Amino acid sequence: MARISLALLFVYLSISYAQPSGKSIILKMEQQMKPVDIEMDFKMTLISKNKKNKKKTHFRKMKQFEKRYQDGKFNSKLLLRFIEPKEVRGYSLLNWDWAGEKNDDQWLYIPKLRKVKRIKPSEISRNFQGTEFTYGDFVGREVNLDNYELISNDVFNGDECYLIRATPNDDSSYKARILWIDKKFYLIRKIEFYNSKDEKVKILEIPNYVKNNQYWTPTKIIMENLLNGNITEMEVLKVSYDQGLKDNLFSEKGLKRF
């Protein structure tokens, strides 16, 4: 009888301490409380290397507006706008993230030409205005567009993380991504991007978050291109939530407005 009890206890403990699945971790991360809308000011630092391996640094000041939808045709709408310096002032990117598996729509406003250019699906792997972020990096992804596999555990900035390999079911810009999600708060801390040859080509890191009321906000995002050594850093300067942003801000007319 004692043997049976010990065996049952062993089975119980094995089940209790079993690792969660990759998808269950992603779904828990998706359950984080999110604001209805966000207005954010941030500084973007572009660090590049010339042929002599010397670093050059350029700065950009930007504004971000985002609105999320609980139901209807859209998951979210995003507007990014360059504020400084003068030579890029007014350049803006608008992204509509449709609900379901429909491709996102993107438009770029070019103030010098006073023209709105639609970003084609074939162009989303191109870099966005000299940064190490592509147009596709601003595109939202439905959870069911990827397969998830928990491959390991590791530590990032002192925090224990799950490492999850996300493999796309569609024609994504990347063959795979490895997501580092911290075990305490279920926040993304790092993403490794792999190309069609399964080579690691970029790394995104989020060193720290702050919690404003009920919402987590990254204070800095760092994207490093492993192929050319360039780095783009985004540092949050100011953020406001749930202000009731109007839909007309996220339109072609709103894209041109400055």
C-alpha positions in Angstrom: 0.0 0.0 0.0 2.8 2.3 0.8 4.4 1.6 -2.5 1.2 2.6 -4.3 0.9 5.8 -2.4 4.5 6.8 -3.1 4.0 6.0 -6.8 0.8 8.1 -6.9 2.6 10.9 -5.1 5.5 10.7 -7.6 3.1 10.9 -10.5 1.3 13.9 -8.9 4.5 15.7 -8.4 5.7 15.0 -11.9 2.4 16.5 -13.3 2.6 19.5 -10.9 6.1 20.5 -11.9 5.8 19.7 -15.6 6.8 22.5 -17.9 4.0 24.5 -19.5 3.6 24.3 -23.3 5.0 27.0 -25.5 1.5 28.1 -26.6 0.1 28.2 -23.1 2.9 30.6 -22.1 2.1 32.8 -25.1 -1.6 32.8 -24.3 -0.8 33.8 -20.7 1.4 36.6 -22.0 -1.4 37.8 -24.2 -3.7 38.1 -21.1 -1.7 41.0 -19.8 -3.8 44.0 -19.1 -3.5 46.4 -22.0 -4.7 50.0 -22.4 -7.4 51.0 -24.9 -5.1 53.6 -26.4 -1.5 54.9 -26.0 0.3 58.1 -26.8 4.0 57.9 -26.5 7.0 60.2 -27.0 10.4 58.5 -27.5 13.9 59.2 -28.7 15.4 56.9 -31.3 19.1 56.5 -31.6 20.6 55.1 -34.8 24.1 53.7 -34.3 25.9 52.7 -37.5 29.4 51.7 -38.6 31.2 53.0 -41.6 33.8 51.1 -43.8 36.5 51.9 -41.3 34.4 50.4 -38.5 33.9 53.8 -36.9 30.5 54.5 -35.2 28.2 57.2 -36.3 25.2 58.2 -34.2 22.0 59.9 -35.3 19.0 60.9 -33.2 15.3 61.0 -34.0 12.4 62.2 -31.9 9.2 60.4 -32.6 5.6 60.2 -31.4 3.5 57.0 -31.4 -0.3 56.7 -31.2 -2.0 53.3 -30.8 -5.6 52.3 -30.4 -6.8 48.8 -29.6 -10.2 47.3 -30.3 -12.0 44.7 -28.3 -14.2 43.6 -31.2 -15.0 44.5 -34.8 -12.8 44.5 -37.9 -9.5 45.6 -36.2 -7.2 44.4 -33.5 -5.4 47.8 -33.4 -4.3 50.8 -35.4 -0.8 52.4 -35.0 0.5 55.8 -36.1 4.3 56.6 -35.9 5.4 60.2 -36.6 8.9 61.7 -36.8 9.2 65.0 -35.0 12.9 65.9 -35.1 15.3 66.6 -36.8 14.0 68.9 -39.5 15.0 66.7 -42.4 12.7 63.8 -41.3 10.0 65.9 -39.6 6.5 64.8 -40.7 7.4 61.4 -42.1 4.7 59.1 -40.7 3.7 55.4 -40.8 0.1 54.2 -40.4 -0.6 50.5 -39.7 -4.0 48.9 -39.6 -3.9 45.5 -37.9 -7.0 43.6 -39.1 -8.7 41.0 -37.0 -8.4 37.5 -38.3 -5.7 36.4 -40.7 -6.0 39.3 -43.2 -2.7 41.0 -43.9 -2.1 44.4 -42.2 -2.4 47.6 -44.3 0.4 50.1 -44.1 0.9 53.6 -45.5 3.9 55.9 -45.4 3.5 59.7 -45.6 6.4 61.5 -47.4 6.1 65.3 -46.5 8.6 66.5 -49.1 6.3 65.1 -51.8 3.1 65.6 -49.9 2.3 62.0 -50.9 1.0 58.9 -49.2 2.6 55.7 -50.3 1.0 52.3 -49.7 3.5 49.7 -48.4 3.1 46.6 -50.4 3.3 43.1 -48.7 6.5 42.5 -50.7 8.1 45.6 -49.1 7.5 44.7 -45.4 11.0 43.2 -45.1 12.6 46.5 -46.0 14.1 48.7 -43.2 11.9 51.6 -42.0 13.5 55.0 -42.6 17.1 54.0 -41.9 16.4 52.1 -38.7 17.1 48.4 -38.0 13.3 47.8 -37.7 11.5 46.6 -40.9 8.0 47.6 -41.8 7.1 44.1 -40.9 8.3 44.5 -37.4 5.4 46.9 -36.8 2.9 44.4 -38.0 0.8 42.6 -35.4 0.7 38.8 -35.5 -2.3 36.7 -34.5 -1.3 33.9 -32.0 -2.5 31.2 -34.4 -0.2 32.3 -37.2 2.7 30.6 -35.4 3.6 27.3 -33.9 5.2 27.5 -30.5 7.7 25.2 -28.9 9.2 25.6 -25.4 12.9 24.8 -26.1 14.8 25.9 -23.0 15.1 28.2 -20.0 17.6 30.9 -19.5 18.3 34.1 -17.6 18.1 37.7 -19.0 19.2 40.7 -16.9 18.9 38.5 -13.8 15.3 37.3 -14.6 14.5 33.7 -15.4 12.9 33.3 -18.8 11.2 30.7 -20.9 12.7 30.4 -24.4 10.0 29.7 -27.0 10.6 29.1 -30.7 7.9 30.6 -32.8 7.7 29.2 -36.3 5.3 30.9 -38.8 2.5 29.2 -40.7 2.4 31.9 -43.3 4.8 33.8 -45.5 6.6 35.7 -42.7 9.7 37.8 -43.1 11.5 35.4 -40.7 11.8 31.7 -40.7 11.6 31.7 -36.9 11.8 33.8 -33.8 13.0 32.8 -30.4 11.1 34.7 -27.7 12.5 35.2 -24.2 9.5 35.6 -21.8 10.2 36.2 -18.1 8.6 33.7 -15.8 7.4 36.1 -13.1 5.4 38.7 -15.1 5.2 37.0 -18.6 6.8 39.9 -20.4 8.9 39.7 -23.6 12.5 40.5 -22.7 14.3 39.4 -25.9 13.6 38.2 -29.4 16.1 36.5 -31.7 15.2 36.6 -35.4 16.2 33.9 -38.0 16.2 34.2 -41.7 15.3 31.6 -44.4 18.8 30.0 -44.0 18.1 29.6 -40.2 20.8 32.2 -39.5 20.3 34.5 -36.5 20.2 38.0 -38.1 18.8 40.3 -35.5 18.3 40.6 -31.8 15.7 42.7 -30.0 16.2 43.4 -26.2 14.0 45.0 -23.7 16.2 45.6 -20.6 13.6 47.0 -18.3 9.9 47.7 -17.9 8.0 50.0 -15.6 4.5 49.5 -14.4 2.3 52.6 -14.7 -0.9 51.8 -12.7 -2.0 48.5 -14.2 0.0 48.7 -17.5 3.6 47.5 -18.2 5.7 49.8 -20.4 9.2 49.1 -21.8 11.6 52.0 -21.0 14.0 51.1 -23.8 14.0 48.8 -26.8 17.2 47.8 -28.5 17.3 46.2 -32.0 20.7 45.0 -33.2 21.4 43.9 -36.8 24.0 41.1 -36.6 24.7 41.3 -40.3 25.9 44.9 -40.4 26.5 45.7 -36.7 24.0 48.6 -36.7 21.8 49.2 -33.7 18.6 51.2 -33.2 17.6 52.1 -29.7 14.2 53.4 -28.7 13.9 55.2 -25.3 10.5 56.2 -23.9 10.4 59.8 -22.8 6.7 60.2 -22.0 3.6 58.0 -22.1 -0.2 58.5 -21.6 -2.9 55.9 -21.6 -6.7 55.7 -22.2 -7.1 59.3 -23.5 -9.9 58.4 -25.9 -8.0 58.8 -29.1 -10.3 59.3 -32.1 -10.5 57.0 -35.1 -10.0 59.8 -37.6 -6.4 60.2 -36.2 -5.7 56.8 -37.8 -6.7 57.7 -41.3 -5.0 59.0 -44.5 -6.1 62.5 -43.5 -4.7 62.0 -40.0 -1.5 60.6 -41.5 -0.9 64.0 -43.3 -1.9 66.1 -40.3 1.0 67.6 -38.4 
